[in-house]
Amino acid sequence: MAKKHRTQILLEEEQFQLLSRIAELEGRSMSDIARRVMDAGFAVLRDDLESAVKRVRIINEGRAAYNTGSESKEQS
């Protein structure tokens, strides 16, 4: 089992109610449900970050190609 760290968060009423209800329905602790929800959220954010990095890389590659092409024309 991975090492766990104790922390404290403040939830909005709706978040608390939903977390409590899911934990009750699944027979799991609120902490377990919160960890699972965060894992899912982090996965989405990670994918978004990877997509953003790819988009920036494509833009930079395009800019490099454009600059290289422009420099070639200027030197002609």
C-alpha positions in Angstrom: 0.0 0.0 0.0 1.3 3.5 -0.9 2.2 5.8 1.9 -0.6 8.2 2.8 -0.4 11.7 4.2 -3.0 13.2 6.5 -4.5 16.5 5.3 -7.6 18.6 5.8 -9.8 20.2 3.2 -12.9 22.4 3.4 -15.8 21.2 1.3 -18.9 23.1 0.1 -22.1 21.8 1.5 -23.1 20.1 -1.8 -19.6 18.5 -2.1 -19.9 17.1 1.4 -23.4 15.8 0.9 -22.5 14.1 -2.4 -19.3 12.6 -0.9 -21.2 11.3 2.1 -23.9 9.8 0.0 -21.5 8.0 -2.4 -19.5 6.7 0.6 -22.7 5.4 2.2 -24.0 3.8 -1.0 -20.7 2.1 -1.8 -19.9 1.1 1.8 -16.6 2.9 1.7 -15.0 5.7 3.7 -15.4 9.3 2.7 -11.6 9.4 2.5 -11.5 6.5 0.0 -14.1 8.1 -2.2 -12.3 11.5 -2.0 -9.0 9.8 -3.1 -10.8 8.1 -6.0 -12.4 11.3 -7.1 -9.1 13.2 -6.9 -7.3 10.4 -8.8 -9.9 10.7 -11.6 -9.6 14.5 -11.6 -5.8 14.3 -11.7 -6.0 11.9 -14.6 -8.1 14.5 -16.5 -5.8 17.3 -15.6 -2.8 15.2 -16.6 -4.3 14.5 -20.0 -5.1 18.2 -20.4 -1.5 19.1 -19.5 -0.1 16.5 -21.9 -2.3 17.8 -24.6 -1.3 21.4 -23.9 2.4 20.5 -24.0 1.9 18.8 -27.3 0.1 21.8 -28.7 2.9 24.1 -27.6 5.5 21.8 -29.1 3.6 21.8 -32.4 3.4 25.6 -32.3 7.1 25.9 -31.5 8.0 23.4 -34.3 5.9 25.3 -36.7 7.5 28.6 -35.6 11.0 27.1 -36.0 10.1 25.9 -39.5 8.6 29.2 -40.4 11.7 31.1 -39.1 14.0 28.7 -40.9 12.0 29.3 -44.1 12.0 33.0 -43.7 15.7 33.1 -43.0 16.4 31.1 -46.2 14.3 33.6 -48.2 16.0 36.6 -46.7 19.5 35.2 -47.4 18.6 34.6 -51.1 
